[in-house]
Amino acid sequence: MPTLRAATKSVRPETPEEVTAEPIAEPIYEKWGFATAHPDGYMAVRAVRDDSGTLVDFHWEYANPAAEAMMGMSLDFVVGRGIVELLPEARNRGIHAHFVRAVQTGEPYVDEVYFPLAHNERWFRLVALKRGDGLSIWFNDITRRKREELETSFLAEASHLLTASLDVEAALHELARRCVPTLGDGCVLQVMDSRGQPLLLETVANEPSQEALLTEVLRYTAAQASNEPGLVGLRLPQDTSQLLPEVTTPLLQSLTRDAGHLRLMRMLGTRSLLTVPLRARGRTLGALVLFTFRERVYGQDDLRFAEDLADRVALSVDNVLLFREARQAVAQRDEFFTVAAHELRTPTTSLKLNVQSLLRGARRGEAAPSAPALMAKLENIDRNASRLNALVNELLDVTRIHAGRLRLELEEVDLTALAQEVAARFELPASQAQSPILLETSGSAVGTWDRLRLEQVVTNLLSNALKYGAGKPVHLRVETSAGLARLVVRDEGIGIAPENLPRLFGRFERAVSDRHYGGLGLGLYITRQIVEALGGTVGVRSAPGAGATFTVELPRQATA
């Protein structure tokens, strides 16, 4: 630091004798002229001792304009007052003890010290030289350099923490702990997975009481269905960074959702707050919220750093989620191949057995089997051939959907008549499953749709209901309203667990074990793709043991 060395040389000629010899009445600008215009801060202080001679404080004699600006205190305010009196942190941080040692031993005190001044973190490069029974103190503000060093170090540690393991939950837990007190007095870190489901929600604070309050705020806002736990329920945008340097009561009143929320936030005692979204590949994966509860006030530099940290967190989380998804996709693919092989083998084996039986008889010159026996074998062959054809068509449909080649041939279709036709074809399977199909209609439901694809939707949903209906009635209802046609298929069977509902319409997804229920796990996926291609929606309501209700809503005028 060249300016510091120059400043040190400028005071070197001073000796205690010279200082003592100076007349007290000398104008201040002449007595301290060497420091008045200097860019570094300069303070002259004299020792204050108690009756026993113990040095207890230092009183200011002079502070140059640079020192006034850096301390945020005027010369008129500080002259004659004590360092410990005005800056108690000097004693708390051990600086006062070093000053005492410099006076007692004559050894210079050189250090980089941290001070919270004017509600901001401040770092100073400081040189204290003995001057009579006091000190000449030169210092300059190195906050930016120290901040950059600390930020670089913290970001490096965070990056290592986030990339050292695939256990992203444990890494995020540790990162949240490290954010306090380095970045603030409190932290909330919320991360969602690729499906928007909670992956991690971490709350940390300096004080156990404040950490408990943060947890209570999150619990309260979740109970109020605010759906913004990452932002502690405040009415703030979740997809953009927000900086609130001063969190006042009127501001809290405008941001909180009700009196209970306001009460908890006021009890929390937030002084300053900033929130940054965790974004990767255009998706918001969560949020990082930082709080101060004491003198520190966040500024633009804090927001910039928090955004840098959030970018690293989001990138790491996204990479881990992508890896997990890839691993799940591989496992899902392997499972699908196993299921597909089983599903294809069953009708193929039956086909082969029946054909071989007929061939053996023909080769031996045996008399043709009786008409009923021959008819049974042929019906079995036809049934299994149809099953094979349906499985192959499902696979082809998935390929077409994935390639964006699902074409629609639109024509006028009566959904009521179509549902009646499909229900009639299912009469035998419904009887075998002991699940009668109860059809409810309220007249025709004509619209412009693809007949074959719409028939596929009704078939898939009805087949699904019979498969899981547990031998109870299946309800099929068609109705219309305000430009919409609605198809409702309800069974009274085993139902679906809540955790399985979000993935029910995915490719190769199953809500139950394939060991007990056959199929490729493609029917509902294909159904959703067809319905959405027709401009409609499909949803499900269910609970374990209470059956499932699938509802398809279609605009009467679909567009290809």
C-alpha positions as CSV (number, residue, x, y, z in Angstrom):
1,M,0.0,0.0,0.0
2,P,2.2,2.9,-1.2
3,T,0.0,5.6,0.3
4,L,0.4,4.0,3.7
5,R,4.2,3.9,3.5
6,A,4.3,7.5,2.5
7,A,2.0,8.4,5.4
8,T,4.2,6.5,7.8
9,K,7.3,8.4,6.6
10,S,5.6,11.7,6.9
11,V,5.1,11.3,10.7
12,R,8.6,9.8,11.3
13,P,10.3,13.2,12.2
14,E,7.8,13.6,15.0
15,T,9.2,12.9,18.5
16,P,7.6,13.2,21.9
17,E,9.9,16.2,22.6
18,E,8.7,18.1,19.5
19,V,5.1,17.5,20.3
20,T,5.6,18.7,23.9
21,A,7.4,21.8,22.7
22,E,4.5,22.8,20.5
23,P,2.4,25.6,21.8
24,I,-1.1,24.6,22.8
25,A,-2.6,27.6,21.2
26,E,-1.1,26.8,17.7
27,P,-3.9,26.8,15.1
28,I,-5.1,23.3,14.3
29,Y,-4.5,23.6,10.6
30,E,-0.8,24.4,11.3
31,K,-0.3,21.8,14.0
32,W,-1.8,19.0,11.9
33,G,-1.1,20.5,8.4
34,F,1.0,17.4,7.4
35,A,-2.2,15.3,7.5
36,T,-5.0,17.7,6.6
37,A,-5.0,17.0,2.9
38,H,-3.7,13.5,3.0
39,P,-5.9,10.9,1.3
40,D,-5.4,8.4,4.1
41,G,-7.2,8.8,7.4
42,Y,-5.1,10.2,10.3
43,M,-6.0,10.5,14.0
44,A,-4.0,11.8,16.9
45,V,-5.1,10.5,20.3
46,R,-3.8,10.9,23.8
47,A,-3.8,8.3,26.6
48,V,-6.4,8.6,29.4
49,R,-5.5,7.0,32.7
50,D,-7.4,6.4,35.9
51,D,-6.2,7.3,39.5
52,S,-4.0,4.2,39.6
53,G,-2.3,5.2,36.3
54,T,-3.9,2.4,34.3
55,L,-4.5,3.4,30.7
56,V,-8.3,3.1,30.2
57,D,-9.0,5.0,27.0
58,F,-7.7,7.4,24.3
59,H,-9.2,10.8,23.7
60,W,-9.2,12.3,20.2
61,E,-7.1,15.4,19.6
62,Y,-7.4,15.5,15.9
63,A,-8.9,13.7,12.9
64,N,-8.2,14.8,9.3
65,P,-11.0,15.1,6.7
66,A,-10.3,11.6,5.3
67,A,-10.7,10.1,8.7
68,E,-13.9,12.0,9.3
69,A,-15.3,10.7,6.0
70,M,-14.3,7.1,6.7
71,M,-15.6,7.1,10.3
72,G,-18.8,9.1,9.5
73,M,-18.0,11.4,12.5
74,S,-17.0,15.0,12.4
75,L,-13.8,16.5,14.0
76,D,-16.0,18.7,16.3
77,F,-17.9,15.6,17.4
78,V,-14.9,13.4,18.3
79,V,-12.3,15.9,19.8
80,G,-12.0,15.3,23.5
81,R,-14.1,12.2,23.5
82,G,-12.8,8.6,23.9
83,I,-12.3,5.9,21.4
84,V,-13.9,3.3,23.6
85,E,-16.8,5.7,24.3
86,L,-17.6,6.2,20.6
87,L,-16.3,3.0,19.2
88,P,-16.9,0.2,21.8
89,E,-16.1,-2.4,19.1
90,A,-12.5,-1.2,19.5
91,R,-12.4,-2.9,22.9
92,N,-14.5,-5.9,21.9
93,R,-12.3,-6.7,19.0
94,G,-9.0,-6.3,20.9
95,I,-7.9,-3.1,19.1
96,H,-7.8,-1.1,22.2
97,A,-5.5,-3.6,23.9
98,H,-3.1,-3.3,20.9
99,F,-3.1,0.5,21.2
100,V,-2.2,0.3,24.9
101,R,0.6,-2.1,24.1
102,A,1.9,0.4,21.5
103,V,2.0,3.2,24.0
104,Q,3.6,1.0,26.7
105,T,6.3,-0.6,24.5
106,G,6.8,1.9,21.7
107,E,6.3,-0.9,19.2
108,P,4.2,0.0,16.1
109,Y,0.9,-1.7,15.8
110,V,0.2,-2.7,12.2
111,D,-3.0,-4.7,11.3
112,E,-6.0,-5.1,9.1
113,V,-9.1,-4.6,11.3
114,Y,-12.8,-5.0,10.9
115,F,-15.3,-2.4,12.1
116,P,-19.0,-2.0,11.6
117,L,-19.4,1.7,10.9
118,A,-22.6,3.4,9.6
119,H,-24.4,0.1,9.5
120,N,-21.9,-1.3,7.0
121,E,-19.0,-3.8,7.2
122,R,-15.7,-1.8,7.0
123,W,-12.2,-3.0,6.9
124,F,-9.2,-0.7,7.6
125,R,-5.4,-1.1,7.1
126,L,-4.1,0.5,10.3
127,V,-0.7,1.7,11.6
128,A,-0.5,3.1,15.1
129,L,2.8,4.8,16.2
130,K,3.6,6.0,19.7
131,R,3.5,9.8,20.0
132,G,4.3,11.1,23.4
133,D,1.7,9.6,25.8
134,G,-0.6,8.9,22.8
135,L,-0.7,7.6,19.3
136,S,-0.6,8.8,15.7
137,I,-2.9,6.5,13.8
138,W,-2.8,6.2,10.0
139,F,-5.5,4.1,8.3
140,N,-7.2,3.6,5.0
141,D,-10.3,1.8,3.9
142,I,-9.6,-1.6,2.4
143,T,-13.2,-2.8,2.5
144,R,-13.5,-3.5,-1.2
145,R,-10.3,-5.5,-1.3
146,K,-11.2,-7.5,1.8
147,R,-14.7,-8.0,0.6
148,E,-13.5,-9.4,-2.7
149,E,-11.1,-11.7,-0.9
150,L,-13.8,-13.0,1.4
151,E,-16.3,-13.3,-1.4
152,T,-13.8,-15.2,-3.6
153,S,-12.9,-17.5,-0.7
154,F,-16.6,-18.1,0.2
155,L,-17.6,-18.8,-3.4
156,A,-14.7,-21.2,-3.8
157,E,-15.6,-23.0,-0.6
158,A,-19.3,-23.1,-1.7
159,S,-18.4,-24.4,-5.2
160,H,-16.2,-27.2,-3.7
161,L,-18.9,-28.1,-1.2
162,L,-21.6,-28.3,-3.9
163,T,-19.5,-30.3,-6.4
164,A,-17.7,-32.7,-4.0
165,S,-20.6,-35.0,-3.6
166,L,-23.9,-36.0,-5.3
167,D,-25.6,-35.7,-1.9
168,V,-26.9,-32.2,-2.8
169,E,-29.2,-32.1,0.3
170,A,-26.3,-32.5,2.7
171,A,-24.2,-29.9,0.8
172,L,-27.0,-27.4,0.8
173,H,-27.6,-27.9,4.5
174,E,-24.0,-27.2,5.2
175,L,-23.9,-24.2,2.8
176,A,-26.9,-22.6,4.6
177,R,-25.1,-23.0,7.9
178,R,-22.0,-21.3,6.5
179,C,-24.1,-18.4,5.2
180,V,-24.6,-17.4,8.9
181,P,-22.9,-15.2,10.1
182,T,-20.7,-14.6,7.0
183,L,-23.5,-13.3,4.9
184,G,-26.1,-12.3,7.5
185,D,-27.8,-13.1,10.8
186,G,-30.3,-15.4,9.3
187,C,-30.8,-17.5,6.1
188,V,-33.6,-19.5,4.5
189,L,-32.7,-21.7,1.6
190,Q,-35.5,-23.4,-0.3
191,V,-34.8,-25.8,-3.3
192,M,-37.3,-27.6,-5.4
193,D,-36.8,-30.6,-7.7
194,S,-37.5,-30.7,-11.4
195,R,-41.1,-31.5,-10.7
196,G,-41.6,-28.6,-8.4
197,Q,-41.7,-30.7,-5.3
198,P,-39.8,-29.6,-2.2
199,L,-36.3,-31.0,-2.1
200,L,-34.9,-29.0,0.8
201,L,-36.0,-26.2,3.1
202,E,-33.3,-25.0,5.5
203,T,-33.6,-22.2,8.2
204,V,-30.5,-20.9,10.0
205,A,-30.0,-17.9,12.4
206,N,-27.3,-16.7,14.8
207,E,-29.6,-17.0,17.8
208,P,-31.7,-20.1,18.5
209,S,-34.7,-18.0,19.3
210,Q,-34.6,-16.3,15.9
211,E,-34.1,-19.6,14.2
212,A,-37.2,-20.9,16.0
213,L,-39.1,-17.8,14.8
214,L,-38.0,-18.3,11.2
215,T,-39.2,-21.9,11.4
216,E,-42.5,-20.7,12.9
217,V,-42.9,-18.1,10.1
218,L,-42.5,-20.8,7.5
219,R,-44.9,-23.1,9.2
220,Y,-47.5,-20.3,9.6
221,T,-47.3,-19.2,5.9
222,A,-47.5,-22.9,4.7
223,A,-50.6,-23.4,6.8
224,Q,-52.1,-20.3,5.3
225,A,-51.5,-21.8,1.8
226,S,-49.3,-18.9,0.7
227,N,-47.2,-21.3,-1.4
228,E,-44.2,-19.1,-0.9
229,P,-42.2,-20.7,1.9
230,G,-38.9,-19.7,0.3
231,L,-39.8,-16.0,0.6
232,V,-41.2,-16.5,4.2
233,G,-44.6,-15.7,2.8
234,L,-43.9,-12.1,1.9
235,R,-45.6,-10.6,-1.1
236,L,-42.5,-10.4,-3.2
237,P,-41.8,-11.7,-6.7
238,Q,-40.2,-15.1,-6.6
239,D,-38.5,-14.9,-10.0
240,T,-36.5,-11.7,-9.5
241,S,-34.0,-10.5,-6.9
242,Q,-35.3,-8.2,-4.2
243,L,-33.3,-5.9,-1.9
244,L,-34.9,-4.3,1.2
245,P,-32.2,-2.2,2.9
246,E,-34.5,-1.0,5.7
247,V,-37.4,-3.3,6.7
248,T,-39.8,-0.9,8.5
249,T,-43.2,-1.6,10.0
250,P,-45.1,0.1,7.2
251,L,-43.2,-1.9,4.7
252,L,-43.9,-5.1,6.6
253,Q,-47.6,-4.2,6.7
254,S,-47.7,-4.0,2.9
255,L,-45.8,-7.2,2.4
256,T,-47.3,-9.6,5.0
257,R,-50.5,-11.5,4.4
258,D,-52.4,-11.1,7.6
259,A,-52.1,-9.9,11.2
260,G,-50.6,-13.2,12.4
261,H,-47.9,-13.1,9.7
262,L,-47.2,-9.5,10.5
263,R,-46.8,-10.3,14.2
264,L,-44.3,-13.0,13.6
265,M,-42.3,-10.9,11.2
266,R,-42.1,-8.1,13.7
267,M,-41.1,-10.5,16.4
268,L,-38.3,-11.7,14.1
269,G,-36.9,-8.2,14.1
270,T,-35.6,-8.1,10.6
271,R,-33.4,-5.0,10.0
272,S,-32.5,-5.7,6.3
273,L,-33.5,-8.4,3.9
274,L,-32.6,-9.6,0.4
275,T,-34.0,-12.5,-1.7
276,V,-32.5,-14.0,-4.8
277,P,-34.1,-16.8,-7.0
278,L,-32.2,-20.0,-7.8
279,R,-32.5,-20.2,-11.6
280,A,-31.1,-22.6,-14.1
281,R,-32.0,-23.2,-17.7
282,G,-34.9,-20.8,-17.5
283,R,-36.5,-22.5,-14.5
284,T,-36.8,-21.3,-10.9
285,L,-35.5,-24.0,-8.6
286,G,-36.0,-22.2,-5.3
287,A,-34.8,-19.1,-3.4
288,L,-32.1,-17.8,-1.1
289,V,-33.3,-15.4,1.6
290,L,-30.8,-13.5,3.8
291,F,-31.6,-11.4,6.9
292,T,-29.9,-9.0,9.2
293,F,-31.3,-8.5,12.7
294,R,-28.7,-6.0,14.0
295,E,-26.8,-3.0,12.7
296,R,-25.8,-4.3,9.3
297,V,-27.7,-3.0,6.3
298,Y,-27.6,-4.8,2.9
299,G,-26.6,-2.9,-0.2
300,Q,-26.1,-3.5,-3.9
301,D,-22.8,-5.2,-3.3
302,D,-24.5,-7.7,-1.0
303,L,-27.2,-8.4,-3.6
304,R,-24.6,-8.9,-6.3
305,F,-22.7,-11.4,-4.2
306,A,-25.9,-13.2,-3.2
307,E,-26.8,-13.5,-6.9
308,D,-23.4,-15.0,-7.7
309,L,-23.8,-17.5,-4.9
310,A,-27.4,-18.3,-6.0
311,D,-26.1,-18.9,-9.6
312,R,-23.6,-21.5,-8.3
313,V,-26.2,-23.2,-6.1
314,A,-28.7,-23.3,-8.9
315,L,-26.2,-24.7,-11.4
316,S,-25.0,-27.4,-9.0
317,V,-28.6,-28.4,-8.0
318,D,-29.6,-28.5,-11.7
319,N,-26.6,-30.7,-12.6
320,V,-27.4,-33.1,-9.7
321,L,-31.1,-33.2,-10.7
322,L,-30.1,-33.8,-14.3
323,F,-27.8,-36.7,-13.2
324,R,-30.6,-38.1,-11.0
325,E,-33.1,-37.8,-13.9
326,A,-30.7,-39.5,-16.3
327,R,-30.0,-42.3,-13.8
328,Q,-33.8,-42.7,-13.2
329,A,-34.4,-42.7,-16.9
330,V,-31.9,-45.5,-17.4
331,A,-33.5,-47.5,-14.6
332,Q,-36.9,-46.7,-16.0
333,R,-35.8,-47.8,-19.5
334,D,-34.4,-51.1,-18.1
335,E,-37.6,-51.7,-16.2
336,F,-39.6,-50.9,-19.3
337,F,-37.6,-53.4,-21.4
338,T,-38.2,-56.1,-18.7
339,V,-42.0,-55.3,-18.6
340,A,-42.2,-55.1,-22.4
341,A,-40.5,-58.4,-22.8
342,H,-42.9,-60.0,-20.3
343,E,-46.0,-58.4,-21.9
344,L,-44.9,-59.4,-25.4
345,R,-43.9,-62.9,-24.3
346,T,-47.3,-63.8,-22.8
347,P,-49.4,-63.5,-26.0
348,T,-46.6,-64.7,-28.2
349,T,-46.3,-67.9,-26.1
350,S,-50.0,-68.5,-26.3
351,L,-50.0,-67.9,-30.0
352,K,-47.1,-70.3,-30.5
353,L,-48.7,-73.1,-28.4
354,N,-52.0,-72.9,-30.3
355,V,-50.3,-72.8,-33.7
356,Q,-48.0,-75.7,-32.8
357,S,-50.9,-77.8,-31.6
358,L,-52.7,-77.3,-35.0
359,L,-49.5,-78.0,-36.9
360,R,-48.8,-81.2,-35.0
361,G,-52.2,-82.5,-35.8
362,A,-51.9,-81.6,-39.5
363,R,-48.4,-83.2,-39.8
364,R,-49.6,-86.5,-38.3
365,G,-52.6,-86.6,-40.5
366,E,-54.9,-86.5,-37.6
367,A,-58.6,-85.8,-38.1
368,A,-59.4,-82.2,-37.9
369,P,-60.4,-81.1,-34.4
370,S,-64.0,-80.7,-33.6
371,A,-65.5,-77.4,-34.6
372,P,-65.8,-76.1,-31.0
373,A,-62.2,-77.1,-30.2
374,L,-60.9,-75.5,-33.4
375,M,-63.0,-72.4,-32.7
376,A,-61.5,-72.1,-29.2
377,K,-58.0,-72.3,-30.6
378,L,-58.7,-69.7,-33.3
379,E,-60.3,-67.3,-30.9
380,N,-57.3,-67.7,-28.6
381,I,-55.0,-66.9,-31.6
382,D,-57.1,-63.9,-32.6
383,R,-57.2,-62.6,-29.0
384,N,-53.5,-62.8,-28.5
385,A,-52.8,-61.4,-32.0
386,S,-55.0,-58.4,-31.1
387,R,-53.1,-58.1,-27.8
388,L,-49.8,-58.1,-29.6
389,N,-51.1,-55.5,-32.1
390,A,-52.3,-53.2,-29.3
391,L,-48.9,-53.4,-27.6
392,V,-47.0,-52.6,-30.8
393,N,-49.4,-49.7,-31.6
394,E,-48.7,-48.3,-28.1
395,L,-45.0,-48.4,-28.8
396,L,-45.5,-46.8,-32.2
397,D,-47.7,-44.1,-30.7
398,V,-45.0,-43.2,-28.1
399,T,-42.4,-43.0,-30.9
400,R,-44.7,-40.7,-32.9
401,I,-45.5,-38.5,-29.9
402,H,-41.8,-38.1,-29.1
403,A,-41.0,-37.2,-32.7
404,G,-43.9,-34.8,-32.9
405,R,-45.6,-36.8,-35.6
406,L,-49.0,-37.5,-33.9
407,R,-51.3,-36.4,-36.7
408,L,-55.0,-35.7,-36.2
409,E,-57.8,-36.4,-38.7
410,L,-60.6,-34.1,-37.5
411,E,-64.2,-34.8,-38.2
412,E,-67.6,-34.5,-36.6
413,V,-67.8,-37.0,-33.7
414,D,-70.5,-37.7,-31.1
415,L,-68.7,-38.5,-27.9
416,T,-71.8,-40.0,-26.4
417,A,-72.2,-42.5,-29.2
418,L,-68.5,-43.2,-29.2
419,A,-68.6,-44.0,-25.5
420,Q,-71.5,-46.3,-25.9
421,E,-69.7,-48.2,-28.7
422,V,-66.5,-48.6,-26.6
423,A,-68.6,-49.7,-23.5
424,A,-70.4,-52.3,-25.6
425,R,-67.0,-53.8,-26.7
426,F,-66.0,-54.0,-23.1
427,E,-69.0,-56.0,-22.0
428,L,-67.2,-59.3,-21.9
429,P,-64.0,-58.0,-20.1
430,A,-66.3,-56.1,-17.7
431,S,-68.2,-59.3,-17.0
432,Q,-65.0,-61.3,-16.5
433,A,-63.7,-58.6,-14.1
434,Q,-67.1,-58.5,-12.3
435,S,-67.1,-54.8,-12.8
436,P,-70.3,-53.7,-14.7
437,I,-70.0,-50.5,-16.7
438,L,-72.6,-48.0,-15.7
439,L,-73.1,-45.5,-18.5
440,E,-74.6,-42.0,-17.8
441,T,-75.3,-39.6,-20.7
442,S,-77.4,-36.5,-21.1
443,G,-77.9,-36.5,-24.9
444,S,-75.4,-36.1,-27.7
445,A,-72.1,-34.5,-27.3
446,V,-71.0,-33.6,-30.8
447,G,-67.6,-32.0,-31.5
448,T,-64.8,-31.8,-34.1
449,W,-62.2,-34.4,-33.0
450,D,-60.1,-37.3,-34.3
451,R,-62.5,-40.3,-34.0
452,L,-59.8,-43.0,-33.8
453,R,-57.7,-41.1,-31.3
454,L,-60.7,-40.2,-29.2
455,E,-61.8,-43.8,-29.2
456,Q,-58.3,-44.6,-28.0
457,V,-58.7,-42.2,-25.1
458,V,-62.0,-43.8,-24.0
459,T,-60.6,-47.3,-24.4
460,N,-57.5,-46.5,-22.4
461,L,-59.4,-45.0,-19.5
462,L,-62.1,-47.7,-19.5
463,S,-59.5,-50.5,-19.6
464,N,-57.6,-48.8,-16.8
465,A,-60.7,-48.6,-14.6
466,L,-61.6,-52.2,-15.2
467,K,-58.0,-53.3,-14.4
468,Y,-57.9,-51.5,-11.1
469,G,-61.6,-51.5,-10.2
470,A,-61.4,-54.4,-7.8
471,G,-64.5,-56.1,-9.0
472,K,-66.7,-53.1,-8.4
473,P,-68.8,-51.0,-10.8
474,V,-67.2,-48.6,-13.3
475,H,-69.0,-45.4,-14.0
476,L,-68.7,-43.8,-17.5
477,R,-70.3,-40.4,-17.9
478,V,-70.5,-38.0,-20.8
479,E,-71.8,-34.4,-20.4
480,T,-71.5,-31.0,-22.1
481,S,-71.3,-27.4,-21.0
482,A,-70.5,-24.0,-22.6
483,G,-68.5,-25.2,-25.6
484,L,-66.9,-28.2,-23.7
485,A,-67.5,-31.9,-23.7
486,R,-66.6,-33.8,-20.6
487,L,-65.8,-37.5,-20.2
488,V,-65.6,-38.9,-16.7
489,V,-64.5,-42.4,-15.9
490,R,-64.7,-43.4,-12.2
491,D,-63.9,-46.7,-10.6
492,E,-64.3,-47.8,-7.0
493,G,-61.1,-49.8,-6.8
494,I,-57.7,-49.7,-5.1
495,G,-57.1,-46.0,-5.7
496,I,-53.8,-44.2,-6.1
497,A,-51.3,-43.0,-3.4
498,P,-50.9,-39.1,-3.3
499,E,-47.1,-39.4,-4.0
500,N,-47.9,-41.2,-7.2
501,L,-50.4,-38.8,-8.6
502,P,-47.9,-36.2,-10.0
503,R,-46.1,-38.8,-12.2
504,L,-49.2,-40.8,-13.2
505,F,-49.3,-39.5,-16.8
506,G,-45.6,-39.9,-17.4
507,R,-44.0,-42.4,-19.9
508,F,-43.6,-45.9,-18.5
509,E,-44.9,-44.7,-15.1
510,R,-46.9,-47.0,-12.9
511,A,-48.9,-46.4,-9.7
512,V,-48.8,-50.1,-8.8
513,S,-46.4,-53.0,-9.2
514,D,-46.3,-54.7,-12.7
515,R,-46.1,-58.0,-10.9
516,H,-49.8,-57.8,-10.1
517,Y,-51.1,-55.6,-13.0
518,G,-49.9,-56.0,-16.6
519,G,-49.3,-53.4,-19.3
520,L,-46.5,-51.2,-20.5
521,G,-47.3,-48.2,-18.4
522,L,-48.0,-46.1,-21.6
523,G,-51.8,-45.9,-21.7
524,L,-52.2,-42.8,-19.6
525,Y,-49.2,-41.1,-21.1
526,I,-50.7,-41.6,-24.6
527,T,-54.1,-40.5,-23.4
528,R,-52.7,-37.2,-22.0
529,Q,-50.8,-36.5,-25.3
530,I,-53.9,-37.1,-27.4
531,V,-56.2,-35.0,-25.2
532,E,-53.7,-32.1,-25.2
533,A,-53.3,-32.4,-28.9
534,L,-57.0,-31.9,-29.2
535,G,-56.7,-28.8,-27.0
536,G,-58.2,-30.4,-23.9
537,T,-57.1,-31.4,-20.4
538,V,-57.1,-34.6,-18.4
539,G,-56.9,-34.9,-14.6
540,V,-57.3,-37.4,-11.9
541,R,-58.6,-37.4,-8.3
542,S,-57.9,-40.4,-6.1
543,A,-57.1,-41.7,-2.7
544,P,-55.9,-45.1,-1.6
545,G,-58.9,-47.5,-1.3
546,A,-61.3,-44.9,-2.6
547,G,-61.0,-45.5,-6.3
548,A,-60.0,-43.0,-9.0
549,T,-61.8,-40.5,-11.1
550,F,-60.4,-39.4,-14.5
551,T,-61.9,-36.4,-16.1
552,V,-61.3,-35.3,-19.7
553,E,-62.4,-31.9,-20.9
554,L,-62.4,-31.2,-24.6
555,P,-63.3,-28.0,-26.6
556,R,-66.1,-28.8,-29.0
557,Q,-63.9,-27.4,-31.8
558,A,-60.5,-28.9,-31.8
559,T,-57.8,-27.6,-34.1
560,A,-55.2,-29.9,-35.7
